[in-house]
Amino acid sequence: MPEPTTPAHGPEPLELSAGVHQLCSCDRSHHGWLCDGAHLGTGRVSYELRLSEPATVQMCRCSRSHRYPLCDGSHGAPARRPWWKPWG
């Protein structure tokens, strides 16, 4: 069995062509990271990404990114304990 190329909660590379892309931010799309309108009725909106040239973008798989669905490196930060649970 081949080893995965990215950690379980690390970023996932996505190659996109130049142009405007609507990225899924609700995890309901049947087209992976590309929005198909499945978010309608959830109160969420798609993330619009405009590229002037083809690029590989890093997509968040841990859901902790402040720029979700794009990765901002939050997966590498230590998990914070809830404010209401000060003990271990």
Backbone hydrogen bonds in HBPLUS format (Angstrom, degrees):
<---DONOR---> <-ACCEPTOR-->    atom                        ^
c    i                          cat <-CA-CA->   ^        H-A-AA   ^      H-
h    n   atom  resd res      DA  || num        DHA   H-A  angle D-A-AA Bond
n    s   type  num  typ     dist DA aas  dist angle  dist       angle   num
A0010-GLY N   A0007-PRO O   3.20 MM   3  4.90 161.2  2.24  99.6 105.3     1
A0012-GLU N   A0059-MET O   2.84 MM  47  4.98 154.3  1.91 138.3 147.0     2
A0059-MET N   A0012-GLU O   2.85 MM  47  4.98 172.7  1.85 136.0 138.4     3
A0014-LEU N   A0057-VAL O   2.83 MM  43  5.34 147.7  1.93 155.3 165.7     4
A0057-VAL N   A0014-LEU O   2.91 MM  43  5.34 159.7  1.95 152.3 147.4     5
A0016-LEU N   A0055-ALA O   2.83 MM  39  5.56 176.0  1.83 170.2 171.1     6
A0055-ALA N   A0016-LEU O   2.96 MM  39  5.56 154.9  2.03 152.9 161.1     7
A0019-GLY N   A0051-LEU O   2.81 MM  32  5.14 156.7  1.86 134.9 142.5     8
A0051-LEU N   A0019-GLY O   2.84 MM  32  5.14 169.8  1.85 148.2 151.5     9
A0021-HIS N   A0049-LEU O   2.79 MM  28  5.15 159.2  1.84 149.9 157.2    10
A0049-LEU N   A0021-HIS O   2.80 MM  28  5.15 165.3  1.82 158.1 162.6    11
A0035-CYS N   A0022-GLN O   2.89 MM  13  5.53 171.9  1.90 139.1 141.8    12
A0023-LEU N   A0047-TYR O   2.71 MM  24  4.92 179.1  1.71 149.5 149.4    13
A0047-TYR N   A0023-LEU O   2.89 MM  24  4.92 170.2  1.90 147.8 150.0    14
A0024-CYS N   A0033-TRP O   2.75 MM   9  5.23 163.1  1.78 134.2 140.2    15
A0034-LEU N   A0031-HIS O   3.26 MM   3  5.46 160.0  2.30 128.3 124.9    16
A0040-LEU N   A0037-GLY O   3.24 MM   3  5.95 173.4  2.24 122.5 124.4    17
A0042-THR N   A0039-HIS O   2.89 MM   3  5.51 155.0  1.95 151.5 150.7    18
A0071-CYS N   A0058-GLN O   2.89 MM  13  5.56 174.0  1.90 140.5 140.8    19
A0060-CYS N   A0069-PRO O   2.81 MM   9  5.44 169.4  1.82 143.2 146.7    20
A0070-LEU N   A0067-ARG O   2.93 MM   3  5.40 146.8  2.04 133.5 125.9    21
A0076-GLY N   A0073-GLY O   3.15 MM   3  5.88 163.1  2.18 121.3 125.6    22
A0077-ALA N   A0074-SER O   3.15 MM   3  5.36 154.8  2.21 106.4 113.9    23
A0085-LYS N   A0082-PRO O   3.03 MM   3  5.41 165.6  2.05 116.1 120.0    24
